[in-house]
Amino acid sequence: MSEREHDVVLFGATGFVGRLVAAYLAEAAPPDLRVALAGRSREKLTATAADLPGAAQRWPLLEADTGDVGSLERLAASTRVLVTTVGPYQRYGLPVVEACARAGTHYADLTGEVLFVREAIDRCDAVARETGARLVHAAGYDSIPSDLSVFLLAERARADGAGGLTDVRLVASLKGGFSGGTVDSMRAQIEQMATDRSLRRVIGDPYALSPDRAAEPGTRQPPDVAPPALAADGRWTAPFVMAPFNTRVVRRSNALQDWAYGRGLRYGESMSAGRGVTGALTAAGITTGLAAAFGAMAFGPTRALVDRVLPAPGTGPSEAAREKGFFRMVVDADTEGGRHYRATAAGPGDPGYKATSVMLGQVALGLALDGDRLPDRAGSLTPSTALGDVLVERLRVAGHTYDVVEA
């Protein structure tokens, strides 16, 4: 990559999550890292920079608009790494990915949208492999804890001679809020499916993000949405809202590495609802609530009513709520050799906001600073295939937990 003016550009720095990522980079980036903030409004960029500590207040401010391809091309060409929080990505993200792929610029986003990632792969993977750009989708709570946990499980099983992974089951526990941006992304994908029914088949395909769908083994996968169930440890589980995305990211990671996790990998995710009668009632409430929310958002007349009560884009939980949040993912895995392992991924802070700002910030720093240690890959990648153990190490140092033990 030729010399660039900036090392990292944060695009969408004036949005709710963008401001959190900017604040994190101001604390975590080395003083000599050349960081710039980008967005549509110089006035808002100036206000964002004014809230940052010390030298970060003097970071360059760059104007760019997703509707102006020329401005995106100049932005991508100016930096070695571009991270973007501008969503919904299906609506605004594709021109950004394309500009980075053409310029050979490493890229990362926070998408949780299957349709966007599928289209970005189809449009940009081949170009990025030619230019050497690493395009890293899902670089936040969706889907780093899921992706790195299964990566570490496979790595441990391989080191122990235990064979490939077979049945892998993640149970998520979390405390956090919903932002308007997350809701808007869900709404955009639902609206897209309503206008093109063929996209429902893409969403429903457990291997929707595979680099080679025909080569997939066709292993029957656990359902993305299952009724409440009682786990072996006495916890009730309910559907996890991000399972239909996270599971596809993990399967893409497996395929990008020639199915190194195991040709017979079966991977599913659910959400912990607690124990006893309270847990059972909570699981039933989560299941019913998710079904009602998605149904209401898919139907025009009720969508308008839902929009009145859901958070608006650009909003999110308060600082106090973000500090009180947490995430914990417990992932149990069986192997071809009959051994059993458990991975734990956990961290402090609201998973979608405080923890995500750490994750995206560390992906940006890893892409900018650790090039010689990263896996030798380019194209449309996942967090584990783009950064692997480097990202695990960075997140551990940042205060997150990533552990594997034999169970």
Summary of the structure (lengths in Angstrom):
residues: 407
radius of gyration: 20.3
end to end distance: 44.4
largest distance: 61.1
contacts: 1477
relative contact order: 0.16
helix: 49%
strand: 21%
